[in-house]
C-alpha cells in the first residue's frame, strides 16, 4: 500500500494516476471530504485527514509501507510534515518520499530552503528510508494567469530572470519511480525542466502557440507580494516566495538537472509542449 498525501494537488493528483497505472495499491488522502468520490472513482482507496489531526494521519498511514508527503506552502508546513513523519513511524511505514524544493539543505540561505531542510533533516533522523524530490517552479503555475493571458494578452513575470520550469507530471513520475522502484532510498533528486526561460521567452512561446500577441510585464517585488497575499497567501510565506524569486536575475534558478532522464529514461517535458497541450486555457 502506498499512501499519497495531497492527492488532489498539483503533484499528488498525477502521482495517484501514475501509481494506479503501474498497478500499485493506493490510498489517496485529501483534507476535503467533497473530493473523496472523485478519488474513489479513479480506483483507489480515499480518506480525509488534516495535517493537524494526528489520529487521522495515523489512520491514513496505517497498513502502508510507503508514503508520498507534500504539504501546501504555509507557515505550519514544517509542523505538518513533522506530524506526518511521526504518524508514518508509529504505524510502521518503511519509506517516505518527501517533496521539498530545489536547493533545500542545511546550508541553505533562503527561507524556503531552510524550512524544507528542517523537514528533510527530521526525516533523516526518524530512521525511516527516505527519498527527497526537490523541484523548481511548476509549469502548471502558469495556469493561474490563464485568464489575464487570454483576455489581456499579458504574462506577468515576477521572477526577472531565467527559470528551469518543470512539468508537475514529471515530478509525479519521478516520485512514482521512487515509490515503486529500487535503489532510491537515501537520495535527493533535484528536478527541473530541460531549459531555462525568461519572462520574455515565455511570452514569446505563448504568442507563437496561441497565434496572438502576448506581452511580458514585469512585477516589482512589492507588486508580486501584494498579488500573492490578495490570493490568500500568508504574508510571511509571500515574503519567502519573493525572496526566492529575487535570485532568478542572478541565474540561480536557471540550472538544469538531468534527473528526469536519469531516473525515467526519457526527456523532461518542454515548456512549449505544455503550452500546446493547454492552448485552450490561454485563448478563451
C-alpha positions as CSV (number, residue, x, y, z in Angstrom):
1,X,0.0,0.0,0.0
2,X,1.2,3.5,-0.9
3,X,-0.4,6.5,0.9
4,X,-0.4,9.7,-1.1
5,X,-0.9,12.9,0.8
6,X,-2.0,15.9,-1.2
7,X,-3.8,13.5,-3.6
8,X,-5.8,16.2,-5.3
9,X,-2.9,18.7,-5.5
10,X,-0.6,19.7,-8.4
11,X,1.8,16.8,-7.9
12,X,-0.4,14.4,-5.9
13,X,-3.1,14.1,-8.5
14,X,-0.9,13.0,-11.3
15,X,1.0,10.8,-8.9
16,X,-2.1,8.9,-8.0
17,X,-2.8,8.3,-11.7
18,X,0.7,7.1,-12.4
19,X,0.8,4.8,-9.4
20,X,-2.6,3.2,-10.4
21,X,-1.4,2.8,-13.9
22,X,1.6,0.9,-12.5
23,X,-0.8,-1.4,-10.7
24,X,0.0,-0.1,-7.2
25,X,-2.5,-0.2,-4.4
26,X,-3.0,3.4,-3.5
27,X,-4.6,5.2,-0.5
28,X,-5.3,8.8,-1.6
29,X,-5.5,11.4,1.2
30,X,-7.3,14.8,1.0
31,X,-8.4,17.3,3.5
32,X,-11.7,18.0,1.5
33,X,-14.5,15.4,2.0
34,X,-16.1,16.7,-1.2
35,X,-13.2,15.2,-3.2
36,X,-13.5,11.7,-1.9
37,X,-15.9,10.4,-4.5
38,X,-13.7,11.7,-7.3
39,X,-10.7,9.9,-5.9
40,X,-12.6,6.7,-5.4
41,X,-13.7,6.8,-9.0
42,X,-10.1,6.5,-10.0
43,X,-10.0,3.1,-8.4
44,X,-8.1,3.9,-5.2
45,X,-8.9,4.0,-1.5
46,X,-9.6,7.6,-0.4
47,X,-9.6,9.1,3.1
48,X,-9.7,12.5,4.7
49,X,-7.0,13.8,7.0
50,X,-5.8,17.2,8.2
51,X,-2.1,17.7,8.9
52,X,-3.0,18.9,12.4
53,X,-5.1,15.8,13.2
54,X,-2.6,13.2,14.5
55,X,-5.2,10.4,14.8
56,X,-6.3,10.9,11.2
57,X,-2.7,11.0,10.0
58,X,-2.0,7.7,11.7
59,X,-5.1,6.1,10.1
60,X,-4.0,7.4,6.7
61,X,-0.6,5.7,7.2
62,X,-1.8,2.5,8.8
63,X,-1.1,-0.5,6.6
64,X,1.0,1.5,4.2
65,X,4.7,0.6,3.7
66,X,5.4,3.8,1.6
67,X,4.1,7.3,1.6
68,X,4.4,10.4,-0.5
69,X,4.4,13.5,1.6
70,X,3.8,17.0,0.3
71,X,2.1,20.0,2.1
72,X,1.0,23.4,0.9
73,X,3.3,26.4,1.3
74,X,2.2,27.6,4.8
75,X,3.7,28.8,8.0
76,X,2.8,25.5,9.6
77,X,4.3,23.3,6.8
78,X,7.2,22.2,9.0
79,X,5.0,21.1,11.8
80,X,2.6,19.4,9.4
81,X,5.4,17.4,7.9
82,X,6.7,16.5,11.3
83,X,3.2,15.3,12.3
84,X,3.0,13.1,9.2
85,X,6.5,11.7,9.7
86,X,5.7,10.8,13.3
87,X,2.5,9.1,12.1
88,X,4.4,7.2,9.5
89,X,7.0,6.0,12.0
90,X,4.4,5.0,14.6
91,X,2.4,2.9,12.0
92,X,5.3,1.0,10.5
93,X,5.8,2.9,7.2
94,X,9.2,1.9,5.8
95,X,9.9,4.6,3.1
96,X,8.9,8.2,2.8
97,X,9.2,10.1,-0.4
98,X,9.2,13.8,0.7
99,X,8.6,16.7,-1.7
100,X,10.6,19.7,-0.8
101,X,12.3,22.2,-3.0
102,X,15.4,22.6,-5.2
103,X,18.3,23.9,-3.1
104,X,17.0,22.7,0.3
105,X,19.9,21.8,2.5
106,X,21.4,22.6,6.0
107,X,23.5,25.2,4.2
108,X,20.5,27.0,2.5
109,X,20.5,30.7,2.8
110,X,16.9,31.3,1.8
111,X,13.8,30.9,3.9
112,X,12.2,28.2,1.9
113,X,15.5,26.3,1.7
114,X,15.8,26.4,5.5
115,X,12.2,25.4,6.1
116,X,12.5,22.4,3.6
117,X,15.8,21.5,5.1
118,X,14.4,21.2,8.6
119,X,11.8,18.7,7.3
120,X,14.5,16.8,5.4
121,X,16.8,16.5,8.4
122,X,13.9,15.4,10.6
123,X,13.0,12.6,8.2
124,X,16.7,11.5,8.1
125,X,16.7,11.4,11.9
126,X,13.5,9.3,12.0
127,X,15.2,6.1,11.0
128,X,12.8,5.7,8.0
129,X,14.1,5.2,4.5
130,X,13.8,8.4,2.6
131,X,13.9,10.0,-0.8
132,X,13.8,13.7,-1.4
133,X,12.1,15.1,-4.5
134,X,13.3,18.7,-4.9
135,X,11.6,20.5,-7.8
136,X,11.9,24.0,-9.1
137,X,8.9,26.1,-10.2
138,X,5.9,24.2,-11.8
139,X,4.8,24.9,-15.3
140,X,1.2,24.4,-14.0
141,X,1.6,27.7,-12.1
142,X,1.2,29.4,-15.5
143,X,-2.5,28.4,-15.5
144,X,-3.1,30.8,-12.6
145,X,-2.6,33.5,-15.2
146,X,-4.6,31.9,-17.9
147,X,-7.4,34.5,-17.7
148,X,-5.1,37.5,-18.0
149,X,-3.2,35.9,-20.8
150,X,-6.4,35.1,-22.7
151,X,-8.2,38.3,-22.1
152,X,-5.4,40.9,-22.0
153,X,-2.5,39.3,-23.8
154,X,-0.3,39.8,-20.7
155,X,2.1,37.5,-18.9
156,X,3.1,38.9,-15.5
157,X,6.6,37.9,-14.7
158,X,7.6,38.1,-11.0
159,X,10.9,36.3,-11.5
160,X,13.0,38.7,-13.5
161,X,15.4,36.0,-14.7
162,X,15.6,32.6,-16.3
163,X,13.9,29.7,-14.6
164,X,14.1,26.0,-15.4
165,X,10.3,25.3,-15.2
166,X,9.3,21.7,-14.5
167,X,6.0,20.0,-15.5
168,X,4.4,18.7,-12.3
169,X,3.7,15.4,-14.1
170,X,7.4,14.8,-14.4
171,X,7.7,15.4,-10.6
172,X,5.0,12.9,-10.1
173,X,6.6,10.3,-12.4
174,X,10.0,10.7,-10.5
175,X,8.1,10.3,-7.2
176,X,6.3,7.2,-8.6
177,X,9.6,5.6,-9.6
178,X,11.0,6.3,-6.1
179,X,7.9,4.8,-4.5
180,X,7.8,1.6,-6.7
181,X,11.3,1.1,-7.9
182,X,14.6,0.1,-6.1
183,X,17.8,2.0,-5.3
184,X,16.1,5.3,-4.5
185,X,16.4,5.3,-0.7
186,X,18.8,7.9,0.7
187,X,18.8,10.0,-2.5
188,X,17.9,13.6,-3.1
189,X,16.5,14.3,-6.6
190,X,16.7,17.9,-7.9
191,X,14.0,18.1,-10.6
192,X,14.0,20.7,-13.3
193,X,12.8,21.1,-16.9
194,X,15.2,20.8,-19.8
195,X,15.6,24.5,-20.4
196,X,15.6,27.8,-18.6
197,X,13.3,30.5,-19.8
198,X,13.0,34.2,-19.1
199,X,9.6,36.0,-18.9
200,X,10.1,37.4,-22.4
201,X,10.8,33.9,-23.7
202,X,7.7,32.6,-22.0
203,X,5.6,35.4,-23.6
204,X,7.2,34.6,-27.0
205,X,6.2,30.9,-26.7
206,X,2.7,31.9,-25.7
207,X,2.5,34.2,-28.7
208,X,3.7,31.6,-31.1
209,X,1.5,28.9,-29.9
210,X,-1.7,30.8,-29.4
211,X,-1.4,32.9,-32.5
212,X,-2.0,36.2,-30.6
213,X,0.5,38.7,-29.2
214,X,1.3,38.1,-25.5
215,X,3.5,40.7,-23.8
216,X,5.7,40.2,-20.7
217,X,5.0,42.7,-17.9
218,X,7.5,42.6,-15.0
219,X,6.2,42.9,-11.5
220,X,8.1,44.5,-8.7
221,X,8.8,42.6,-5.5
222,X,6.1,44.6,-3.7
223,X,3.6,44.1,-6.5
224,X,4.3,40.3,-6.6
225,X,3.9,40.0,-2.8
226,X,0.7,42.0,-2.8
227,X,-0.8,39.8,-5.5
228,X,0.1,36.6,-3.6
229,X,-1.4,38.0,-0.4
230,X,-4.6,39.0,-2.2
231,X,-4.8,35.5,-3.5
232,X,-4.9,34.2,0.1
233,X,-1.2,33.5,0.8
234,X,0.1,34.3,4.3
235,X,2.3,37.5,4.4
236,X,5.3,35.6,5.7
237,X,5.0,32.9,3.0
238,X,4.6,35.5,0.3
239,X,7.7,37.2,1.6
240,X,9.6,33.9,1.3
241,X,8.3,33.5,-2.2
242,X,9.6,36.9,-3.2
243,X,12.9,36.2,-1.6
244,X,13.2,33.0,-3.6
245,X,12.3,34.9,-6.8
246,X,15.0,37.5,-6.1
247,X,17.8,35.1,-7.0
248,X,16.4,34.5,-10.5
249,X,18.1,37.6,-12.1
250,X,21.4,36.2,-10.9
251,X,20.8,33.0,-12.8
252,X,20.4,30.8,-9.7
253,X,17.0,29.4,-10.7
254,X,18.1,28.5,-14.3
255,X,20.3,25.5,-13.6
256,X,19.4,22.3,-15.4
257,X,19.2,18.9,-13.7
258,X,19.1,15.6,-15.6
259,X,17.1,13.8,-13.0
260,X,14.0,13.2,-15.2
261,X,16.0,11.5,-17.9
262,X,18.3,9.7,-15.5
263,X,15.5,8.2,-13.4
264,X,12.8,7.7,-16.0
265,X,14.9,7.1,-19.2
266,X,13.1,9.8,-21.1
267,X,13.5,13.6,-21.5
268,X,11.6,16.0,-19.3
269,X,8.6,17.7,-20.9
270,X,9.3,21.0,-22.6
271,X,7.5,24.3,-21.8
272,X,6.3,24.7,-25.4
273,X,4.7,21.3,-25.3
274,X,2.9,22.3,-22.1
275,X,1.6,25.4,-23.7
276,X,0.4,23.5,-26.8
277,X,-1.4,21.0,-24.6
278,X,-3.1,23.7,-22.6
279,X,-3.7,26.1,-25.5
280,X,-7.4,26.4,-25.0
281,X,-6.9,27.8,-21.5
282,X,-4.9,30.7,-23.0
283,X,-7.2,31.6,-25.8
284,X,-10.6,31.7,-24.1
